[in-house]
């Protein structure tokens, strides 16, 4: 196996793990706008916990897609064309989610805010499900012919593995968000988030664990099995630390569970990047789907320069907004009169 395709396969795996880690609690907070928050102040508190970082977290998704396009054009073409429908649904859901975050506070109306809360919660849930489904199918296979084209109708992708992957990401996002809220808030919200985290962690990690186990049983290697055991241990540690009240360590341990589990999946299927369920000979590999060595070499140089800068900036952002928040720091919602109207009214009165 050539070096550069292997390096970029690992890089894309890291980008997806980073996206699932950062956007995981982000999407989970969005879903908890309807599942966890009990009042308008609590919903605004939840939004404030992700307000400074949510758009930066989504950059990891764009980078993962862009890196796949540049490093493995055949993988990108087959995957995105075969999964065009769930990809489109995911993008629409992310658009609704982004618009909801920006627009929910623009009008002082309970019905207006409630509508955008539903858009945020459903958009987050649908996006998480579609991303999980697509990642699961990337590792378990699609009906591809010798040209890398999908065989079957537009819903041929919707199988048991897709549902399992979608459920895995949704469940992980929900419980990861609870760990994040316990880490970022004070008062009653923190106590409820901590209690819910301890209660639901054992169940929430099961779909992701089942996905990892399914891949290992099919094509696992000794090192991917070692990563699987590490993921199981990290999940147990996260639960134990959560029960002890070590919120920061529980959050990190859950992230280790995700990273080890995802790494186990990616390493188990390697060097295959997109299996064909019709014929293993039709599967795309890191070798036959990659760009030229010149392209990969140039990408490597750019990544070595740009990636540290991006990581440093995002780390700085999280550090600046590291303090806990509480509902006491959230002012009451109020109507804002545009300045132009104020000047018009003031002029008439004069």
N, C-alpha and C positions, 0 to 999 in steps of 0.2 A: 504494500500500500504506500502510495506517495505521501510525502510529508505534508505539503501544503493543503491538499484536500482534507487530510486528517485534522490538521490544525484548525481549519475553518469549520469543519463539522463540530469540533469541540467548542469553538467560539460561538456558533449558533446555538448549541445546547446551553451554553452559559447565558446567552441573551434571553432565551426562553425561561430559564430558571429565574433570572433576575426580574423578568416581567411578571412571572407568577408570584414571586415573593413580594414585590412592591405593589403591583396592581391587585394582588390578592386581597390584602386588607382594605385596599382602596375600594374595590368592587363590593367587598363585604360590608363596608360602612354604608355604601349606597343602598344595599338591600335592607340593612338594618334601619333605614329611615322609616320603614313600615313594620318591621318585625320587632324592633327593640325600643325605639324612641317612644315616649309616652306623651310628650307635650311639644309645643312649638319651640320652646327654649331648648329642649333636649335635641330636637332635630337640627336646630341651628348650631348647637354644640358639636354634634356629629359632623356637620359640614365644616366647621372651623378646624376640626382635627386633621382633615385632609385638604383643606383649602389651599395651603401653600405648596402642596406637593403633587396633587392628583394629575395635573397636566404633564408634569415632568415624568411621572411614572409611566404614562402612556407612550413616551418616546421609546421605551424599550421594545414595545410591540412594533413600532415603525422600523426600528433598527434591525430587529430580527427578520422582518420581512424583506427589508432592503438588502441585508447581508445575504439572505438566501437567494435573492434575485441575482446579485452580482457574483457570488461564489459558486452557486449551483443552479444555473439557469434552467436545466431540464427538470430538476426537482421542483423549482418554483413553478414552471409552466404546468407540469402534471398535477401538482398539489392544488394550485389555485384554480385551475380549470375544473378539476374533478370535484372540488369543494366550493364551487362558485356560489351556490345557494347559501350554505351556512356562513360563508365569509361575508356575503352581502348582508345577511341578517345581523351578524356581529357588528359590522360597521354602522348599520342603521341604529342599532341599540346603543353603540358608543356615542353616536351623534345626539340621540335623545338624552343620554346621560349628561353629556357636556352642556347642552343647551339648558337642561333642567338646573344644573348647578349655577349657571350664570343668570337665569331668568326668574328663579323662584322668588327672589327678593325684590323684584322690580315693581310689583304692584302690592299694595297693602290690602290683601283680600285673602280670607281663609280658603275659599274655593280655588283661587288661583294657586296658592301655595300647595294645597292638597293635590291638585292635578299634576303639578311638577314633581311633587314627592313620589307620586305613582310612576311618573316617567323615569325618575332617577332610580327607583327601586327595581322596576321591571327592566329598564335598560341595563342596569348592572347585572341582574340575574341572567338575562338572555345572553349578554355578551360573555359572561363567565361560562355558561353552558356551551355556547358555540365554540369558544376557544378550546375548552376541554375536549369537546367532541372531535375537533380537527386534529388536535395533538394526539389523541388516542388513535385515530385512524392513520396518522402518520407512522405510528409504531406497530400497528396491528395489520394494516394493509387495506388496499382499495382494489376494485376490479379493473386493473389496467391491462391494456393489450401491449403488443410489442412496440408500438409507437409512443407509449406512455399516455394514451387517451383512455378516458373512462368508458367502460362498457356498462350500459344500463341507463335507466331513467334518472331524473333529477333528484330522486329520493333514495337512490341505491346506497348512499352513504349512511343512511339512518338505520343503523343496526345496533346490536347489543353493545358492542365496544364503544360506539359513539355515545350511547346513553350513559354507559359507565364512566367514560371520560368526562362528559358534561357534568354528571352528578359529582364526580370527584373534585372538580375545580370549584363548583358551587359550594359544596360542603366545606372544602378547605377554606375558601374565601370567607364564609360566614364565621367559622371558628377563629380564623386568623384575625379577622376584624375585632372579635371580642377580646382577643389578647392585646390588640393594638389599643382599643378603647380603655381597657384596664390600665394600660401603660401611659395613656395620654390624658386621662381625665381625673377629676377629683370628686369626692362626695358620693351621692347615691348612684350616679351613673357608673362610677368606677366599681362600686361594690356589686352592682347587678351584673356588670360585664364580667367581673371576676368569677362570680357564682355561676353564671351561664357558661363560661369557658370551661370550668372544671366539670360541669355536668355533661357538656356535649362533645368534648374532645374525643373520648373513646369511640363515639359513633361517627363523628365527622371524618375521622381519618380512614375509616373502613373502605369507602369507595376508591380512594387513591391507592390504598394498600392492595385492594383487589386488582386494580389495573396493573400495578407493578408486578404482582404475583403472576398474573396471566401472561405477561410478556416474558417473565423469567422461566416459566414452565415451558414456553414455546422455544425460546432461543437464548436462555440465560447462560452466562459464562461464570467462572469462579469469582471474578472480580465484581461482576454485577450482582451476584448473590451476596457477596460481602457488603456491598452498598445497600442491598435490601435489608440485611440484618442491622446495619447502622441506622437505617431509616426507622425500623421498628423500635430500636433502642431510643432514638431521639424522641419519638412520639411518647414513649413511656416516661422519659425524663421530663418532657414538657408537661404532662399531666401531673406528675409528682411535684414539680416545681410550682405549678399552678395551685395545687392544694396547699402548699406551704406559703403562698403569697408572694413568691419571687417572680413578679410580673415580667420584668425585663428579661430574665433568664428563660422564663417559659416561652416568651415571644421568640427569642433566638433559637431555642430548642425546636420549636415548631418549624422555624425556617430551615433548620438543619434537616428535619424530617422531609421537608419538601425537596431540598437540594439533593439529599442522598437518594430519595425515591426517584426523582426525575433523572438523575445521573445514572441510576441503575437501569432505567428504561432505555435511555439513549445508548449506553454502553452495551446493552444486551443486543440491540438490533444492528449496531455497527458491524460491518461497513455498509449495510443496507440503509438507505435514507428514506425510501418509500417502497414497501413491499407490495408485490402484486399477488392478489388472492387467486388469480386465474392460472398463473404459471410462475414459479420462482425465477425462471429465466428472464421474465419481463420486469423484474424488480430493478429499481434504480439504486445504484450504489454511489458512494462518495467518489469513486474513480470515474465511472461513466457519466455522471451527472455534473461534474465540476467544470469550471472555466479553465482557461489556459494557465500555465504556471506564471506567465507574465502578469496576467490580471490578478491572480491570487497574491503574487509577490507585492504588487503595487498596493493592493488592499491591506496587506499586512503592515506595510510602512505607514500608511495613513492611519490605521487603527492604533498602532503603537504611539503615534503622536496625539491623536484626538481622544482616544478612550480615557487616558489618565486625566485629561482636562475635564471631561464630562463627569467622571466619577468624583473628582475633587469638588466640582461645583455642586453636584447633587448631595454629597456628604456635607458640605458647608450649609446647604439649605436645610437639611434635617437638623443640623446642630443649632442653627439660628432659631428654629421653631421647635426646640426640644422641650419646652416647659409644658407642664400640665395645664389643662383648662377645666373650668367648672361652669355650671349654669349661672352662677352668681356673676360671672364676667360677661354674660350675654345680655345686652340691654333689651328692653321690650321692643317689639316690632312697632314701627310707626310709619305714617305716610310722609313722604318727602315731596315737597312742592318744588317743581323746577324753578331755577333762578329767573328764567325769562318771564314766568307767570308772576313771580314776586315783583319784578321790576314793572311789569304792566299794571298790576294792581296798585303798587305804590305811586306810580305816575298818575293814575286816574284820581287817586285820593288827593294828591297834591293839587 
